[in-house]
Amino acid sequence: MIRLGSRIAVVAVVVALVAVALNAAAAPRPQTPPPTPVPPRGSPSPFPTALATPSNPSREPAIPAAAALLADLDTGQVLFSKDPTAPRPIASVTKIMTALVTLESLPLDRMVRVDPRAVFERDDFGASSTLGLRAGERISVENLLYALLLGSANDAALALAIEVDGSEVAFVHHMNDRARQLGLRQTRFFSASGLDDRGHSTPRDLLRLERAADRAGAFRTITATRFRGIPAPAGRDRVIQNRNALLWLYPGTIGTKTGSTEEAGFCLVAAATRDGRRLVAIVLDAPREAFSSAATLLEYGFEGWEERTLVREGDPAGTLAIEGGTVPVVAGATLEALVPLDAPQPSSRAVADPAAAFPPAPGEQVGSLAVRIDSQLMGRAPLVVPAVPPAPASAGPWWARTVEAIAGGVVDAVRALAA
C-alpha cells in the first residue's frame, strides 16, 4: 500500500505539472517573427526583430526608400508621398494583382489540378520561394492564395494563372486589362509572380490597386494571417509563414504584401488600423528592409494627423454665378478629412458646374467647394441651391430699350411742364 504522505506528494507533483502546462498554453505568442524558411527548401525571409522609428512620430518623416506613400485606406486621401508617380519594379508586390484577378475569376473552394508548367525544379529561377507544388497535385484556390500572399510562392502564382486563363501569357494580358480598368496608368505587368523585373508600378497606382484588393474580404483575411497549414500530397502539412514582419512588430497591422529582387530592392505594401482609422504605407526600392520605413509612415499617420470636420452639410457658402444668373448655395454634404495637427486654417473656393444653368431646381447641385490647407486639396463638398430666387429682369432688345427711354423722357417732360 502507498502511504498517505506518498499519495499527497504524487498529487502535488501532478498539480504542479498541470499548472506548468496551463501556463505554457496561456503564454503569449512570440513578439518577433520566427525565421522559418519557406518550405520546402526556401531561404529565410529578411525578418527584423525590432523596428527603428523616430522618437517624435508626429513630425513628417524622412524615408530612405526611393519612393513612398502614406494614405487613408478607406478614402484614398494621401498623407505623405515621395516620388509617387515614377514607375519602378515592384517584385512580388505584383502578386496583389494576381490575387485580385484570381478572386474575381474563381471561387475559393475550387480544386486546382497543378499543371506541370507551374512546377519549379531545384535550380529554376525563383525556386527559393515556392510551396513545392507537384504536377497533378490537387489543391484549392484558397490554399494557393494563402501560399501566394503569405509565402510569396511563385509556383502558386503560376498555378493560379494557368487555372484562370490557361497560360501565364494570357493571365498577364488579363492583369494588364484589369490595371487599365482601375486607372493604373503607369503600371505594366510581365509575369504573375513579379520575377520579371520589367513589371513596374508607382506608389500612387499601388494605392488604387490595394484599395481594390481590400474590397475583397478574402484578401483582407488572408494577408492578416500569420501562419497557414496547407495539405501536402503526402506526409505532414506544409506550414506557410507570412513574410510581413509588421504583423509581429507593429500593433494593429492588418496586411498586406512584401516583395524583393535585386533590381526592385525591398518593397512593401503594409496596412494597419488604430481607433477606427485604417492607413496604408507603400515603400518601393528601400536600400534595406522596408519594415521600419513602413512603420515610420504608419506611426506618422496615426500620431501626426487628426480627423476634422471641414464643412458641414447645410453650411451657407454665399452665392454662385451660373449661366443665366446668380444663386445662393449651401454645402450639400459634410466633408471630413485627416489634417496635420499643426495645420493652419483651411481655405475654400467655390467652383460652378459648367452645365448648371438658371433656373436650377431646389436641392440641385450647381457646383463644388474645394477645401485646401496650404496647397494640398483636402477634399470637395457639393454645393446645392436651397431655394431658387426670382429670375433676373431681362433688358430686352435694343429697340425696346430705346422706345422705353424715349417714352420715359416724354413723361418726364410732361411732368415738368405741368409743374
C-alpha positions as a LaTeX table, in Angstrom:
\begin{tabular}{lrrr}
\hline
Residue & $x$ (\AA) & $y$ (\AA) & $z$ (\AA) \\
\hline
Met1 & 0.00 & 0.00 & 0.00 \\
Ile2 & 1.04 & 3.56 & $-0.74$ \\
Arg3 & 1.31 & 5.66 & 2.35 \\
Leu4 & $-0.80$ & 8.83 & 2.76 \\
Gly5 & 2.27 & 11.04 & 2.61 \\
Ser6 & 3.36 & 9.45 & $-0.66$ \\
Arg7 & $-0.10$ & 9.95 & $-2.12$ \\
Ile8 & $-0.06$ & 13.63 & $-1.18$ \\
Ala9 & 3.35 & 14.02 & $-2.79$ \\
Val10 & 2.13 & 12.41 & $-6.02$ \\
Val11 & $-0.93$ & 14.67 & $-6.12$ \\
Ala12 & 1.28 & 17.71 & $-5.53$ \\
Val13 & 3.51 & 16.74 & $-8.45$ \\
Val14 & 0.52 & 16.21 & $-10.74$ \\
Val15 & $-0.96$ & 19.58 & $-9.77$ \\
Ala16 & 2.38 & 21.26 & $-10.42$ \\
Leu17 & 2.67 & 19.66 & $-13.85$ \\
Val18 & $-0.88$ & 20.71 & $-14.77$ \\
Ala19 & $-0.12$ & 24.28 & $-13.70$ \\
Val20 & 3.00 & 24.36 & $-15.85$ \\
Ala21 & 1.04 & 23.04 & $-18.82$ \\
Leu22 & $-1.69$ & 25.63 & $-18.33$ \\
Asn23 & 0.85 & 28.44 & $-18.08$ \\
Ala24 & 2.54 & 27.25 & $-21.24$ \\
Ala25 & $-0.78$ & 27.18 & $-23.08$ \\
Ala26 & $-1.57$ & 30.68 & $-21.88$ \\
Ala27 & 1.85 & 32.08 & $-22.79$ \\
Pro28 & 1.68 & 34.96 & $-25.26$ \\
Arg29 & 2.61 & 34.42 & $-28.87$ \\
Pro30 & 6.14 & 35.38 & $-29.94$ \\
Gln31 & 6.52 & 39.13 & $-30.34$ \\
Thr32 & 9.03 & 38.77 & $-33.15$ \\
Pro33 & 8.57 & 36.72 & $-36.33$ \\
Pro34 & 10.38 & 33.38 & $-36.15$ \\
Pro35 & 12.87 & 32.97 & $-39.03$ \\
Thr36 & 11.18 & 29.94 & $-40.51$ \\
Pro37 & 12.22 & 29.19 & $-44.10$ \\
Val38 & 9.55 & 28.94 & $-46.75$ \\
Pro39 & 9.03 & 25.22 & $-47.50$ \\
Pro40 & 10.13 & 23.01 & $-48.97$ \\
Arg41 & 13.64 & 24.40 & $-49.49$ \\
Gly42 & 13.20 & 28.15 & $-49.42$ \\
Ser43 & 15.50 & 30.68 & $-47.83$ \\
Pro44 & 14.55 & 32.57 & $-44.66$ \\
Ser45 & 12.71 & 35.83 & $-45.20$ \\
Pro46 & 14.54 & 39.02 & $-44.14$ \\
Phe47 & 12.68 & 39.31 & $-40.85$ \\
Pro48 & 13.86 & 42.03 & $-38.47$ \\
Thr49 & 13.40 & 41.60 & $-34.73$ \\
Ala50 & 12.88 & 45.31 & $-33.99$ \\
Leu51 & 11.78 & 48.47 & $-35.77$ \\
Ala52 & 13.73 & 51.73 & $-35.98$ \\
Thr53 & 11.25 & 54.62 & $-35.87$ \\
Pro54 & 11.68 & 58.33 & $-34.97$ \\
Ser55 & 11.23 & 59.41 & $-31.34$ \\
Asn56 & 8.72 & 62.08 & $-32.44$ \\
Pro57 & 6.28 & 60.31 & $-34.77$ \\
Ser58 & 4.13 & 63.41 & $-35.31$ \\
Arg59 & 6.76 & 65.14 & $-37.45$ \\
Glu60 & 6.89 & 64.46 & $-41.19$ \\
Pro61 & 9.49 & 61.71 & $-41.58$ \\
Ala62 & 12.46 & 61.30 & $-43.88$ \\
Ile63 & 12.12 & 57.95 & $-45.67$ \\
Pro64 & 15.29 & 56.35 & $-47.13$ \\
Ala65 & 13.35 & 54.46 & $-49.84$ \\
Ala66 & 13.39 & 55.77 & $-53.41$ \\
Ala67 & 9.60 & 56.14 & $-53.41$ \\
Ala68 & 6.95 & 56.03 & $-50.71$ \\
Leu69 & 3.35 & 56.95 & $-49.97$ \\
Leu70 & 1.02 & 57.01 & $-46.97$ \\
Ala71 & $-2.75$ & 57.18 & $-47.38$ \\
Asp72 & $-6.08$ & 56.59 & $-45.73$ \\
Leu73 & $-7.08$ & 53.14 & $-46.95$ \\
Asp74 & $-10.80$ & 53.90 & $-46.86$ \\
Thr75 & $-10.90$ & 57.34 & $-48.51$ \\
Gly76 & $-7.69$ & 57.31 & $-50.55$ \\
Gln77 & $-6.54$ & 60.62 & $-49.02$ \\
Val78 & $-2.75$ & 60.89 & $-49.37$ \\
Leu79 & $-0.94$ & 62.00 & $-46.21$ \\
Phe80 & 2.66 & 61.66 & $-47.39$ \\
Ser81 & 4.35 & 60.99 & $-50.70$ \\
Lys82 & 7.86 & 60.77 & $-52.09$ \\
Asp83 & 8.27 & 60.46 & $-55.85$ \\
Pro84 & 4.80 & 58.86 & $-56.07$ \\
Thr85 & 4.44 & 58.75 & $-59.89$ \\
Ala86 & 7.79 & 57.39 & $-61.13$ \\
Pro87 & 7.44 & 53.78 & $-62.38$ \\
Arg88 & 9.67 & 51.26 & $-60.58$ \\
Pro89 & 9.93 & 47.45 & $-60.49$ \\
Ile90 & 7.76 & 46.06 & $-57.69$ \\
Ala91 & 8.90 & 42.42 & $-57.42$ \\
Ser92 & 6.38 & 40.21 & $-55.59$ \\
Val93 & 4.07 & 43.12 & $-54.79$ \\
Thr94 & 2.84 & 42.09 & $-58.26$ \\
Lys95 & 1.04 & 39.24 & $-56.52$ \\
Ile96 & $-1.58$ & 41.68 & $-55.19$ \\
Met97 & $-2.90$ & 41.95 & $-58.76$ \\
Thr98 & $-2.52$ & 38.18 & $-59.23$ \\
Ala99 & $-4.70$ & 37.66 & $-56.17$ \\
Leu100 & $-7.27$ & 40.26 & $-57.24$ \\
Val101 & $-7.73$ & 38.76 & $-60.70$ \\
Thr102 & $-7.99$ & 35.29 & $-59.17$ \\
Leu103 & $-10.57$ & 36.34 & $-56.59$ \\
Glu104 & $-12.63$ & 37.95 & $-59.34$ \\
Ser105 & $-12.40$ & 34.83 & $-61.53$ \\
Leu106 & $-12.53$ & 31.72 & $-59.33$ \\
Pro107 & $-14.39$ & 30.53 & $-56.20$ \\
Leu108 & $-12.20$ & 29.84 & $-53.18$ \\
Asp109 & $-13.32$ & 26.21 & $-52.90$ \\
Arg110 & $-12.45$ & 25.31 & $-56.48$ \\
Met111 & $-9.93$ & 22.47 & $-56.67$ \\
Val112 & $-6.98$ & 23.01 & $-59.00$ \\
Arg113 & $-5.02$ & 20.19 & $-60.59$ \\
Val114 & $-1.49$ & 21.56 & $-60.74$ \\
Asp115 & $-0.22$ & 21.92 & $-64.29$ \\
Pro116 & 3.38 & 20.73 & $-64.92$ \\
Arg117 & 4.20 & 24.26 & $-66.13$ \\
Ala118 & 3.67 & 25.52 & $-62.58$ \\
Val119 & 6.25 & 23.17 & $-61.03$ \\
Phe120 & 9.69 & 24.58 & $-60.17$ \\
Glu121 & 12.81 & 22.46 & $-60.23$ \\
Arg122 & 15.53 & 22.98 & $-57.64$ \\
Asp123 & 17.72 & 25.18 & $-59.87$ \\
Asp124 & 14.95 & 27.19 & $-61.53$ \\
Phe125 & 14.99 & 30.96 & $-61.14$ \\
Gly126 & 12.54 & 31.76 & $-58.35$ \\
Ala127 & 12.62 & 28.25 & $-56.86$ \\
Ser128 & 13.77 & 29.62 & $-53.49$ \\
Ser129 & 10.26 & 30.97 & $-52.91$ \\
Thr130 & 7.83 & 28.15 & $-53.68$ \\
Leu131 & 5.27 & 25.95 & $-51.98$ \\
Gly132 & 6.73 & 22.83 & $-53.59$ \\
Leu133 & 3.77 & 22.01 & $-55.82$ \\
Arg134 & 3.86 & 18.74 & $-57.73$ \\
Ala135 & 2.40 & 18.06 & $-61.16$ \\
Gly136 & $-1.11$ & 16.64 & $-60.84$ \\
Glu137 & $-1.47$ & 17.64 & $-57.20$ \\
Arg138 & $-4.97$ & 18.81 & $-56.26$ \\
Ile139 & $-5.15$ & 21.94 & $-54.14$ \\
Ser140 & $-7.84$ & 24.55 & $-53.51$ \\
Val141 & $-7.77$ & 28.07 & $-54.88$ \\
Glu142 & $-7.94$ & 29.30 & $-51.28$ \\
Asn143 & $-4.78$ & 27.44 & $-50.26$ \\
Leu144 & $-2.98$ & 28.64 & $-53.38$ \\
Leu145 & $-3.88$ & 32.21 & $-52.44$ \\
Tyr146 & $-2.51$ & 31.70 & $-48.93$ \\
Ala147 & 0.73 & 30.36 & $-50.42$ \\
Leu148 & 0.81 & 33.28 & $-52.87$ \\
Leu149 & 0.24 & 36.08 & $-50.36$ \\
Leu150 & 1.87 & 34.74 & $-47.19$ \\
Gly151 & 4.84 & 32.79 & $-48.52$ \\
Ser152 & 5.09 & 34.63 & $-51.86$ \\
Ala153 & 5.10 & 31.25 & $-53.58$ \\
Asn154 & 5.99 & 31.63 & $-57.26$ \\
Asp155 & 4.62 & 28.19 & $-58.16$ \\
Ala156 & 1.26 & 29.16 & $-56.64$ \\
Ala157 & 1.24 & 32.27 & $-58.87$ \\
Leu158 & 1.75 & 30.14 & $-61.97$ \\
Ala159 & $-0.80$ & 27.53 & $-60.91$ \\
Leu160 & $-3.45$ & 30.23 & $-60.41$ \\
Ala161 & $-2.58$ & 31.98 & $-63.67$ \\
Ile162 & $-2.94$ & 28.76 & $-65.66$ \\
Glu163 & $-6.19$ & 27.87 & $-63.91$ \\
Val164 & $-7.74$ & 31.28 & $-64.61$ \\
Asp165 & $-6.64$ & 31.84 & $-68.22$ \\
Gly166 & $-4.91$ & 28.70 & $-69.49$ \\
Ser167 & $-1.41$ & 30.16 & $-69.56$ \\
Glu168 & 0.70 & 32.76 & $-67.82$ \\
Val169 & 0.86 & 34.83 & $-71.02$ \\
Ala170 & $-2.93$ & 35.06 & $-71.23$ \\
Phe171 & $-3.16$ & 35.78 & $-67.49$ \\
Val172 & $-0.66$ & 38.65 & $-67.78$ \\
His173 & $-2.87$ & 40.18 & $-70.50$ \\
His174 & $-5.76$ & 39.81 & $-68.05$ \\
Met175 & $-3.73$ & 41.56 & $-65.34$ \\
Asn176 & $-2.91$ & 44.49 & $-67.62$ \\
Asp177 & $-6.53$ & 44.79 & $-68.77$ \\
Arg178 & $-7.61$ & 44.97 & $-65.13$ \\
Ala179 & $-4.93$ & 47.57 & $-64.44$ \\
Arg180 & $-6.35$ & 49.78 & $-67.19$ \\
Gln181 & $-9.87$ & 49.36 & $-65.79$ \\
Leu182 & $-8.61$ & 50.54 & $-62.40$ \\
Gly183 & $-6.91$ & 53.56 & $-63.94$ \\
Leu184 & $-3.38$ & 52.35 & $-63.21$ \\
Arg185 & $-1.81$ & 54.39 & $-65.97$ \\
Gln186 & 1.82 & 53.80 & $-65.02$ \\
Thr187 & 1.58 & 50.09 & $-64.25$ \\
Arg188 & 2.55 & 47.19 & $-66.51$ \\
Phe189 & 2.85 & 43.51 & $-65.64$ \\
Phe190 & 5.09 & 40.95 & $-67.35$ \\
Ser191 & 4.59 & 37.97 & $-65.01$ \\
Ala192 & 2.13 & 36.61 & $-62.49$ \\
Ser193 & 4.84 & 36.28 & $-59.84$ \\
Gly194 & 6.82 & 39.51 & $-60.18$ \\
Leu195 & 10.02 & 37.63 & $-61.04$ \\
Asp196 & 10.22 & 39.58 & $-64.31$ \\
Asp197 & 11.52 & 42.99 & $-63.24$ \\
Arg198 & 10.20 & 44.63 & $-66.39$ \\
Gly199 & 6.94 & 44.70 & $-64.46$ \\
His200 & 6.55 & 48.08 & $-62.80$ \\
Ser201 & 4.18 & 50.41 & $-60.99$ \\
Thr202 & 4.14 & 53.55 & $-58.84$ \\
Pro203 & 3.13 & 54.23 & $-55.24$ \\
Arg204 & 0.06 & 56.13 & $-56.44$ \\
Asp205 & $-1.05$ & 53.26 & $-58.72$ \\
Leu206 & $-0.38$ & 50.71 & $-55.99$ \\
Leu207 & $-2.66$ & 52.67 & $-53.67$ \\
Arg208 & $-5.51$ & 52.20 & $-56.16$ \\
Leu209 & $-4.66$ & 48.53 & $-56.58$ \\
Glu210 & $-4.51$ & 47.91 & $-52.83$ \\
Arg211 & $-7.85$ & 49.64 & $-52.26$ \\
Ala212 & $-9.44$ & 47.48 & $-54.97$ \\
Ala213 & $-7.99$ & 44.29 & $-53.44$ \\
Asp214 & $-9.02$ & 45.41 & $-49.94$ \\
Arg215 & $-12.65$ & 45.40 & $-51.03$ \\
Ala216 & $-12.39$ & 41.63 & $-51.43$ \\
Gly217 & $-12.96$ & 40.22 & $-47.96$ \\
Ala218 & $-10.89$ & 37.11 & $-48.62$ \\
Phe219 & $-7.86$ & 39.22 & $-49.49$ \\
Arg220 & $-8.03$ & 41.03 & $-46.16$ \\
Thr221 & $-8.44$ & 37.76 & $-44.26$ \\
Ile222 & $-5.52$ & 36.07 & $-45.99$ \\
Thr223 & $-2.99$ & 38.88 & $-45.70$ \\
Ala224 & $-3.75$ & 39.32 & $-41.99$ \\
Thr225 & $-2.88$ & 35.66 & $-41.28$ \\
Arg226 & 0.48 & 34.81 & $-39.71$ \\
Phe227 & 0.64 & 31.08 & $-40.43$ \\
Arg228 & $-1.26$ & 28.67 & $-42.65$ \\
Gly229 & $-1.08$ & 24.91 & $-42.80$ \\
Ile230 & $-1.55$ & 23.62 & $-46.35$ \\
Pro231 & $-2.04$ & 19.90 & $-47.01$ \\
Ala232 & 0.73 & 18.19 & $-48.98$ \\
Pro233 & 0.19 & 15.31 & $-51.42$ \\
Ala234 & 1.76 & 13.04 & $-48.79$ \\
Gly235 & 3.10 & 13.49 & $-45.28$ \\
Arg236 & 2.75 & 16.45 & $-42.97$ \\
Asp237 & 1.10 & 19.74 & $-43.90$ \\
Arg238 & 3.25 & 22.48 & $-45.39$ \\
Val239 & 3.29 & 25.41 & $-42.95$ \\
Ile240 & 3.49 & 28.83 & $-44.60$ \\
Gln241 & 4.62 & 31.88 & $-42.64$ \\
Asn242 & 3.62 & 35.42 & $-43.59$ \\
Arg243 & 6.62 & 37.42 & $-44.75$ \\
Asn244 & 5.15 & 40.69 & $-43.49$ \\
Ala245 & 7.11 & 41.10 & $-40.24$ \\
Leu246 & 4.93 & 44.04 & $-39.20$ \\
Leu247 & 2.24 & 41.53 & $-38.21$ \\
Trp248 & 4.51 & 40.72 & $-35.26$ \\
Leu249 & 6.29 & 44.02 & $-34.74$ \\
Tyr250 & 3.76 & 46.80 & $-35.34$ \\
Pro251 & 0.48 & 46.71 & $-33.35$ \\
Gly252 & $-2.63$ & 46.94 & $-35.48$ \\
Thr253 & $-1.08$ & 45.63 & $-38.69$ \\
Ile254 & $-3.69$ & 44.04 & $-41.00$ \\
Gly255 & $-1.66$ & 43.14 & $-44.13$ \\
Thr256 & $-0.59$ & 43.16 & $-46.94$ \\
Lys257 & 2.41 & 42.14 & $-49.20$ \\
Thr258 & 6.19 & 42.19 & $-49.41$ \\
Gly259 & 8.49 & 41.96 & $-52.42$ \\
Ser260 & 12.19 & 41.87 & $-53.12$ \\
Thr261 & 14.51 & 41.37 & $-56.08$ \\
Glu262 & 17.97 & 42.73 & $-56.79$ \\
Glu263 & 16.52 & 45.20 & $-59.30$ \\
Ala264 & 13.49 & 46.26 & $-57.24$ \\
Gly265 & 15.16 & 46.41 & $-53.83$ \\
Phe266 & 12.91 & 45.88 & $-50.82$ \\
Cys267 & 9.26 & 46.70 & $-51.49$ \\
Leu268 & 6.33 & 46.64 & $-49.11$ \\
Val269 & 2.65 & 47.49 & $-49.01$ \\
Ala270 & 1.55 & 47.49 & $-45.36$ \\
Ala271 & $-1.80$ & 48.35 & $-43.78$ \\
Ala272 & $-2.67$ & 48.97 & $-40.14$ \\
Thr273 & $-5.65$ & 50.14 & $-38.10$ \\
Arg274 & $-5.99$ & 52.21 & $-34.93$ \\
Asp275 & $-9.07$ & 53.77 & $-33.34$ \\
Gly276 & $-11.16$ & 53.06 & $-36.43$ \\
Arg277 & $-8.65$ & 54.64 & $-38.82$ \\
Arg278 & $-7.09$ & 52.41 & $-41.50$ \\
Leu279 & $-3.86$ & 53.53 & $-43.15$ \\
Val280 & $-1.70$ & 52.01 & $-45.85$ \\
Ala281 & 2.04 & 52.61 & $-46.31$ \\
Ile282 & 3.78 & 51.86 & $-49.60$ \\
Val283 & 7.57 & 51.67 & $-49.79$ \\
Leu284 & 9.47 & 50.93 & $-53.01$ \\
Asp285 & 13.18 & 50.35 & $-53.58$ \\
Ala286 & 14.31 & 50.61 & $-49.98$ \\
Pro287 & 18.08 & 50.21 & $-49.54$ \\
Arg288 & 17.47 & 47.73 & $-46.72$ \\
Glu289 & 14.42 & 46.01 & $-45.27$ \\
Ala290 & 11.39 & 48.25 & $-45.74$ \\
Phe291 & 9.59 & 47.39 & $-42.50$ \\
Ser292 & 10.98 & 50.27 & $-40.42$ \\
Ser293 & 10.16 & 52.77 & $-43.18$ \\
Ala294 & 6.59 & 51.50 & $-43.41$ \\
Ala295 & 6.21 & 51.56 & $-39.62$ \\
Thr296 & 7.54 & 55.12 & $-39.54$ \\
Leu297 & 4.96 & 56.21 & $-42.11$ \\
Leu298 & 2.11 & 54.46 & $-40.30$ \\
Glu299 & 3.10 & 55.98 & $-36.97$ \\
Tyr300 & 3.26 & 59.43 & $-38.56$ \\
Gly301 & $-0.25$ & 58.97 & $-39.94$ \\
Phe302 & $-1.68$ & 57.83 & $-36.61$ \\
Glu303 & 0.15 & 60.32 & $-34.38$ \\
Gly304 & 0.63 & 63.36 & $-36.64$ \\
Trp305 & $-2.85$ & 63.64 & $-38.16$ \\
Glu306 & $-6.34$ & 64.02 & $-36.76$ \\
Glu307 & $-9.79$ & 63.83 & $-38.31$ \\
Arg308 & $-11.57$ & 67.17 & $-38.60$ \\
Thr309 & $-14.90$ & 68.29 & $-39.99$ \\
Leu310 & $-14.03$ & 70.91 & $-42.61$ \\
Val311 & $-17.54$ & 71.54 & $-43.97$ \\
Arg312 & $-20.93$ & 70.64 & $-42.53$ \\
Glu313 & $-23.97$ & 69.81 & $-44.60$ \\
Gly314 & $-26.17$ & 72.89 & $-44.83$ \\
Asp315 & $-23.39$ & 75.41 & $-44.15$ \\
Pro316 & $-24.05$ & 78.58 & $-46.22$ \\
Ala317 & $-21.42$ & 79.19 & $-48.89$ \\
Gly318 & $-22.55$ & 82.57 & $-50.27$ \\
Thr319 & $-23.71$ & 82.92 & $-53.85$ \\
Leu320 & $-22.53$ & 81.29 & $-57.04$ \\
Ala321 & $-22.73$ & 82.70 & $-60.55$ \\
Ile322 & $-24.06$ & 80.15 & $-63.03$ \\
Glu323 & $-25.21$ & 80.56 & $-66.60$ \\
Gly324 & $-28.17$ & 82.96 & $-66.61$ \\
Gly325 & $-27.99$ & 84.23 & $-63.04$ \\
Thr326 & $-26.63$ & 84.07 & $-59.50$ \\
Val327 & $-27.97$ & 81.71 & $-56.85$ \\
Pro328 & $-27.42$ & 81.20 & $-53.11$ \\
Val329 & $-25.67$ & 77.91 & $-52.28$ \\
Val330 & $-25.08$ & 75.72 & $-49.25$ \\
Ala331 & $-22.92$ & 72.66 & $-48.65$ \\
Gly332 & $-24.74$ & 69.57 & $-49.83$ \\
Ala333 & $-22.73$ & 67.15 & $-47.68$ \\
Thr334 & $-20.37$ & 67.05 & $-44.72$ \\
Leu335 & $-16.68$ & 66.94 & $-45.61$ \\
Glu336 & $-14.34$ & 65.26 & $-43.14$ \\
Ala337 & $-10.64$ & 64.67 & $-43.70$ \\
Leu338 & $-7.40$ & 63.87 & $-41.92$ \\
Val339 & $-5.48$ & 67.06 & $-41.15$ \\
Pro340 & $-1.95$ & 67.56 & $-39.73$ \\
Leu341 & $-2.00$ & 68.51 & $-36.05$ \\
Asp342 & $-0.18$ & 71.80 & $-36.74$ \\
Ala343 & $-2.12$ & 72.68 & $-39.89$ \\
Pro344 & $-3.31$ & 76.28 & $-40.49$ \\
Gln345 & $-6.95$ & 77.12 & $-41.05$ \\
Pro346 & $-8.32$ & 75.71 & $-44.32$ \\
Ser347 & $-9.31$ & 77.88 & $-47.26$ \\
Ser348 & $-12.16$ & 77.18 & $-49.66$ \\
Arg349 & $-13.12$ & 78.12 & $-53.19$ \\
Ala350 & $-16.50$ & 77.65 & $-54.86$ \\
Val351 & $-16.43$ & 76.34 & $-58.43$ \\
Ala352 & $-19.56$ & 76.37 & $-60.63$ \\
Asp353 & $-20.57$ & 73.33 & $-62.63$ \\
Pro354 & $-20.27$ & 74.32 & $-66.33$ \\
Ala355 & $-23.57$ & 72.54 & $-67.04$ \\
Ala356 & $-25.51$ & 74.42 & $-64.32$ \\
Ala357 & $-27.99$ & 76.98 & $-65.70$ \\
Phe358 & $-30.72$ & 79.23 & $-64.35$ \\
Pro359 & $-33.24$ & 78.36 & $-63.02$ \\
Pro360 & $-31.97$ & 75.32 & $-61.07$ \\
Ala361 & $-34.35$ & 73.14 & $-59.08$ \\
Pro362 & $-34.27$ & 73.43 & $-55.27$ \\
Gly363 & $-31.64$ & 70.99 & $-53.95$ \\
Glu364 & $-29.88$ & 70.73 & $-57.32$ \\
Gln365 & $-26.08$ & 70.57 & $-57.26$ \\
Val366 & $-24.67$ & 73.54 & $-59.15$ \\
Gly367 & $-21.01$ & 73.37 & $-58.16$ \\
Ser368 & $-18.49$ & 72.22 & $-55.57$ \\
Leu369 & $-16.49$ & 73.70 & $-52.73$ \\
Ala370 & $-12.77$ & 72.86 & $-52.88$ \\
Val371 & $-11.14$ & 72.92 & $-49.45$ \\
Arg372 & $-7.36$ & 73.28 & $-49.16$ \\
Ile373 & $-4.78$ & 73.54 & $-46.43$ \\
Asp374 & $-1.80$ & 75.38 & $-47.82$ \\
Ser375 & $-1.62$ & 73.94 & $-51.34$ \\
Gln376 & $-2.97$ & 70.48 & $-50.52$ \\
Leu377 & $-6.50$ & 69.68 & $-51.59$ \\
Met378 & $-8.29$ & 68.13 & $-48.61$ \\
Gly379 & $-11.49$ & 67.33 & $-50.47$ \\
Arg380 & $-14.57$ & 68.73 & $-52.21$ \\
Ala381 & $-18.11$ & 69.22 & $-50.95$ \\
Pro382 & $-21.07$ & 69.56 & $-53.34$ \\
Leu383 & $-22.83$ & 72.94 & $-53.48$ \\
Val384 & $-26.61$ & 72.87 & $-53.80$ \\
Val385 & $-29.32$ & 75.52 & $-54.16$ \\
Pro386 & $-31.58$ & 75.73 & $-51.07$ \\
Ala387 & $-34.18$ & 77.92 & $-52.86$ \\
Val388 & $-34.40$ & 79.49 & $-56.28$ \\
Pro389 & $-34.54$ & 83.33 & $-56.39$ \\
Pro390 & $-36.68$ & 85.22 & $-58.95$ \\
Ala391 & $-35.38$ & 85.27 & $-62.48$ \\
Pro392 & $-33.31$ & 88.40 & $-63.27$ \\
Ala393 & $-35.18$ & 91.09 & $-65.25$ \\
Ser394 & $-34.44$ & 90.93 & $-68.95$ \\
Ala395 & $-33.01$ & 94.07 & $-70.55$ \\
Gly396 & $-34.77$ & 93.24 & $-73.84$ \\
Pro397 & $-33.65$ & 94.11 & $-77.41$ \\
Trp398 & $-32.02$ & 97.49 & $-78.23$ \\
Trp399 & $-35.05$ & 98.95 & $-79.96$ \\
Ala400 & $-37.28$ & 98.17 & $-76.99$ \\
Arg401 & $-34.77$ & 99.82 & $-74.68$ \\
Thr402 & $-34.73$ & 102.90 & $-76.99$ \\
Val403 & $-38.51$ & 103.21 & $-77.09$ \\
Glu404 & $-38.64$ & 102.81 & $-73.32$ \\
Ala405 & $-36.05$ & 105.55 & $-72.88$ \\
Ile406 & $-37.87$ & 107.96 & $-75.23$ \\
Ala407 & $-41.19$ & 107.31 & $-73.54$ \\
Gly408 & $-39.63$ & 107.90 & $-70.20$ \\
Gly409 & $-38.19$ & 111.19 & $-71.45$ \\
Val410 & $-41.57$ & 112.36 & $-72.76$ \\
Val411 & $-43.25$ & 111.50 & $-69.48$ \\
Asp412 & $-40.61$ & 113.45 & $-67.57$ \\
Ala413 & $-41.03$ & 116.49 & $-69.90$ \\
Val414 & $-44.83$ & 116.50 & $-69.49$ \\
Arg415 & $-44.47$ & 116.34 & $-65.71$ \\
Ala416 & $-42.05$ & 119.25 & $-65.81$ \\
Leu417 & $-44.44$ & 121.45 & $-67.87$ \\
Ala418 & $-47.33$ & 120.57 & $-65.63$ \\
Ala419 & $-45.34$ & 121.66 & $-62.65$ \\
\hline
\end{tabular}
